Amino acid sequence: MSDASRTMSQNASQGNYSPAAVRRFSEAQRRTKALAAPRLLPHQGSCRTKALAAPSLADILRLVPSDDQMSKIVPAFGVEAGDVDELTGAGSNMVREQYELMFPILVTHIRGEQNFNNLRMHLDRVVDGLIRSAYGAANFYENRRMIAIDAADSFKNADRDEDRLGVDGGENRVDGLRRIAAENGAKAYALACVASGACAAYEELMGQAWKPYTRDNGRSLSRDVAAVQADAMGF
């Protein structure tokens, strides 16, 4: 159980959080877990399923603060978010440097043509590492954000009398949780910028957008039909 879940469970059992707050937190947990859970996607023209084996950049951007939110968080909490251009450039340079360094080693020639498969797989893994790092930070931020929101709602709940903190203690505790969420939001945002730069460089160099690796063990309906037809014809 995560720290966020443990905190919510303990406070909910003690009556510190309203049913609405617990329900909102549970919904946020389901949302973040759903991003990493297997997804079934219809394949065009066939009955094929694919599982999402790794998070994508879009999954990260759904969790981290937006540009507009960060422009408010930085002055409100005095946190360091880094320079967006520098962070994005750093992610781009990581991919470009690997491309230039490994090109003569990993790119082979087959019948007079360059084969980029090995280089592409290497860069896939480089970008995947940056994406996973940013996604982990984004999930941690989302959990801290929900803890801060529910703590503030609990403090404002006028119907809860037992175990209520004093005005100063309550405000200080809520402010502290808000600050923790803000600090982790800045970290997640910075890592998302690095991941964005890496994805942009990958697309420019490889000629296609980076996508998370998915293992596809399904067989299309068309292949099954072809196999039956081949068997019928004695192929």
Buried (B, 14 or more C-beta within 10 A) or exposed (E): EEEBBEBBBEBBEEEBBBEEBBEBBBEBBEEBEEBBEEEEEEBEEBEBEBBBEBBBBEBBBBBBBEEEEBEEBBEEBEBEBBEBEEBBBBBBBBBBEBBEEBEEEBBEEEEEEEEBEEBBEBBBEBBBEBBBBBBBBBBBBBBBBBBBBBBBBBBEBEEBEEEBEEEEEBEEBBBEBBBBBBBBBBBBBBBBBBBBBBBBBBBEBBEEEBBBEEEEEBEBEEEEEEEEEEEEEEE
